[in-house]
Amino acid sequence: MTFRAITEADTAKLASAVAAAFLLYRDFAPPGWQPPTADSEATLLERWIADAGFWGEAAFDDATLAGHAAFIPAADHFFRPGRDATAAHLLHLFVSPDFWGTGLASELMARAGAAAIARGHDSMRLFVPEGQRRARRFYEREGFGAVGEPFEFGLGIPALEYRRALTGQPRNAPAAPPRQ
């Protein structure tokens, strides 16, 4: 596996991967729900990559995109900007289904956490669809805990905010009791 920084040149490939992942949300989305398109995801990625606080890394198996992770300062997020200037917002952590169960998601999460600490962040938050049980279990194993009530943030499905301290807490230790 090769890891490298995400650049603007990766936008189309990453947006296609994210749009494909969103198709899997149909398993828990309400009837008639339509996932975001690769074009709309590319627009968001371009916006985020231009953010001065953007960090992103992609993992490749030869020339195949296996997964990627990206964050910006939570204060810069267009939806629910973080009030804590030291928090990072995990924008993406996507792994191709071909690489599920390989440890790649944990590796990308560890790299994102280390990069966030290096940039002065002491916590990380993310939004995850309430019905995305597989992802929620992963984040809980990685030490994140759900905070607050479900909300809608533009995908048309309820989401939860998850948070985790980045310092003083071992990986895989729960940050807060998981929501039921």
C-alpha positions in Angstrom: 0.0 0.0 0.0 1.3 3.4 -0.9 0.1 6.6 0.9 0.4 10.1 -0.5 -1.0 13.5 0.0 -4.3 14.3 -1.8 -4.0 17.0 -4.4 -6.4 18.8 -6.7 -5.5 16.3 -9.4 -7.1 13.6 -7.3 -10.5 15.3 -7.1 -12.3 13.3 -9.8 -11.1 9.9 -8.6 -11.9 10.7 -5.0 -15.3 12.1 -5.9 -16.2 9.0 -7.8 -15.1 6.8 -4.9 -17.2 8.8 -2.5 -20.3 8.8 -4.8 -20.0 5.0 -5.1 -19.8 4.7 -1.3 -22.9 6.8 -1.0 -24.8 4.3 -3.1 -24.5 1.9 -0.2 -26.5 4.3 2.0 -29.6 3.1 0.2 -29.6 0.2 2.6 -30.7 2.5 5.4 -31.9 5.7 3.7 -35.6 6.5 3.4 -37.5 5.4 0.3 -36.8 7.6 -2.7 -33.5 9.0 -1.3 -30.9 10.0 -3.9 -27.2 10.0 -3.1 -25.0 12.9 -4.0 -23.4 12.8 -7.4 -19.7 12.6 -8.2 -20.0 16.1 -9.6 -21.4 17.5 -6.4 -18.7 15.7 -4.4 -16.0 17.0 -6.7 -17.2 20.6 -6.0 -17.0 20.0 -2.2 -13.6 18.4 -2.5 -12.3 21.3 -4.5 -13.6 23.7 -1.9 -12.0 21.7 0.9 -8.7 21.2 -0.8 -8.4 24.9 -1.2 -8.9 25.4 2.6 -5.5 26.4 4.2 -6.1 23.9 7.0 -6.9 21.0 4.7 -5.1 17.7 5.2 -5.8 14.6 3.1 -4.1 11.3 2.3 -5.0 8.7 -0.2 -4.0 5.0 -0.1 -3.2 3.2 -3.3 -2.8 -0.5 -4.1 -0.7 -0.2 -7.2 -2.8 2.3 -9.3 -6.1 1.4 -7.5 -7.5 3.9 -5.0 -8.0 1.8 -1.9 -9.2 4.6 0.4 -8.6 8.1 1.7 -9.0 10.3 4.7 -9.3 14.1 4.9 -9.9 16.8 7.5 -10.1 20.6 8.0 -10.3 22.7 11.1 -13.8 22.2 12.5 -14.1 26.0 12.7 -13.9 26.1 8.8 -16.6 23.6 8.2 -19.6 25.1 6.3 -22.2 23.2 8.3 -22.1 23.4 12.0 -18.8 25.2 12.2 -16.9 24.0 15.3 -16.7 26.5 18.1 -13.5 25.0 19.4 -10.5 26.3 17.5 -8.5 23.2 18.4 -10.9 20.7 16.9 -10.4 19.0 13.5 -13.4 17.9 11.4 -12.9 14.6 9.6 -14.5 15.2 6.2 -13.8 11.8 4.7 -12.7 8.4 5.7 -13.7 6.1 2.9 -12.3 2.7 2.0 -13.2 0.7 -1.0 -15.2 -2.4 -0.1 -12.4 -4.5 -1.7 -10.2 -3.4 1.2 -12.7 -3.7 4.1 -11.3 -5.8 6.9 -7.7 -5.2 5.9 -6.9 -2.6 8.6 -6.7 0.2 6.0 -9.4 2.3 7.7 -7.6 2.1 11.0 -4.4 3.0 9.3 -6.0 6.0 7.6 -7.6 7.0 10.9 -4.3 6.8 12.7 -2.6 8.9 10.0 -5.3 11.5 10.2 -5.1 11.6 14.0 -1.3 12.1 13.9 -1.6 14.8 11.3 -4.2 16.6 13.3 -2.1 16.5 16.4 0.9 17.8 14.4 -1.2 20.7 13.3 -2.2 21.6 16.8 -5.6 20.0 17.0 -6.5 18.2 20.3 -9.8 16.7 19.3 -11.5 15.4 16.2 -15.2 15.3 15.2 -17.1 13.8 12.3 -20.6 13.4 11.1 -21.9 9.9 10.3 -25.3 8.8 9.2 -27.3 7.3 12.1 -28.2 4.3 10.0 -24.6 3.6 9.0 -24.0 1.0 11.7 -20.8 -0.4 10.2 -19.1 3.0 10.2 -20.4 3.8 13.7 -19.0 0.6 15.1 -15.7 1.4 13.5 -15.6 4.9 14.9 -16.5 3.6 18.4 -13.7 1.1 18.2 -11.4 4.0 17.3 -12.4 5.9 20.4 -15.1 8.2 19.1 -18.4 8.6 20.9 -21.7 10.1 19.7 -22.7 13.4 21.2 -26.0 15.2 20.9 -29.1 14.2 19.0 -29.5 13.1 15.4 -29.6 16.0 12.8 -29.9 16.5 9.1 -26.9 17.9 7.4 -27.7 18.0 3.7 -27.8 14.3 2.7 -31.5 13.9 3.5 -30.8 11.3 6.2 -30.3 11.7 10.0 -26.7 11.9 11.1 -24.8 11.9 14.4 -21.8 13.9 15.5 -19.0 11.8 16.9 -16.0 13.2 18.8 -12.7 12.0 20.1 -9.9 13.5 22.1 -6.6 13.2 20.2 -4.3 13.7 23.2 -4.2 11.8 26.4 -6.4 9.0 25.2 -5.3 5.7 23.8 -6.7 4.6 20.5 -9.6 2.3 20.7 -10.7 3.6 24.1 -14.3 4.9 24.1 -14.5 8.7 24.3 -18.1 8.5 25.4 -20.7 5.8 25.7 -22.0 4.8 22.3 -25.6 5.8 21.4 -28.1 2.9 21.1 
